[in-house]
Amino acid sequence: MTTVIADHVSKKIKRADVLNDISYTFYDKHIYGLSGRNGSGKTMLIRALCGLIYINHGTIKINEKVLHRDISFPSSIGVIIEKTDLLPEYSAFTNLKILSKVKRVASDQDIKSAIERVGLDPTSKMPVRKFSLGMKQRLSIAQAIFEKPEILLLDEPTNAIDKNGVELVRDILVEEKERGALIVIASHNQDDLDILADTVLTVEEGHLVGNDEK
Ligand SMILES: Nc1ncnc2c1ncn2[C@@H]1O[C@H](COP(=O)(O)OP(=O)(O)OP(=O)(O)O)[C@@H](O)[C@H]1O
């Protein structure tokens, strides 16, 4: 079983409380939707859960291991945060191939099938700098899922993606949940939240205020 436990998590930037005493337990085989206005703290929460920022108070435990104490980042995780960095001069396949060398858990076949799954061509030599915004976003999804991670933290995963692509991405995320992934999605797209989320959490001025279990 995979668990991510936020326990009294707070983060201040300058003097502003961007995360304010957040306590919540996330489980596997579940999609959590983060809803909230611009600047409410959704991205900060995602950054905190994947270890990209240090928090000022509280703890985050990934499978009972405390982030920044026992581990520096979760070992089995796929992340999309705005402007996920891709290497613009290389093809889709080469981008994922380079990433795969870090952990060595994905084969070339895993890379190809992830690229195919998001509707891109794994044999294409087109460099990513020539990709449209939507194509880059699709590749970001492939990048997040290709190693079959236990945890997926996705900030606006359907951003810039066309209608057919959005349906494809939603199908992929449901398949990933059924595979057993713990998925957190921040989205302004109400349809994404309605269709995908088993639980919708509302973030307001750094607090988790709503917990709408469907
Ligand atoms: N690098 C930064 N330096 C200072 N403050 C920041 C920084 N990044 C974010 N913040 C502040 O943290 C707060 C939460 O921002 P966050 O990006 O988490 O909001 P969000 O809910 O994801 O918004 P959006 O819906 O626009 O993506 C905001 O008040 C923002 O101004």
The ligand as a Gaussian input file, in Angstrom:
#p B3LYP/6-31G(d) Opt

LIG

0 1
 N        8.498000      31.796000      -5.936000
 C        7.607000      32.379000      -5.135000
 N        7.963000      33.383000      -4.311000
 C        7.076000      33.980000      -3.498000
 N        5.783000      33.594000      -3.403000
 C        5.365000      32.612000      -4.199000
 C        6.234000      31.929000      -5.097000
 N        5.541000      30.988000      -5.758000
 C        4.278000      31.069000      -5.282000
 N        4.173000      32.018000      -4.349000
 C        2.962000      32.383000      -3.590000
 O        2.442000      31.209000      -2.987000
 C        1.029000      31.259000      -2.982000
 C        0.475000      29.963000      -3.527000
 O        0.843000      29.842000      -4.889000
 P        0.532000      28.537000      -5.758000
 O        1.371000      28.636000      -6.989000
 O        0.654000      27.332000      -4.918000
 O       -1.019000      28.779000      -6.130000
 P       -1.978000      27.869000      -7.022000
 O       -3.149000      27.515000      -6.177000
 O       -1.230000      26.750000      -7.648000
 O       -2.422000      28.930000      -8.128000
 P       -2.813000      28.739000      -9.688000
 O       -4.220000      28.268000      -9.680000
 O       -2.696000      30.140000     -10.221000
 O       -1.858000      27.782000     -10.309000
 C        0.619000      32.493000      -3.776000
 O        0.279000      33.493000      -2.867000
 C        1.876000      32.892000      -4.517000
 O        1.940000      34.278000      -4.660000

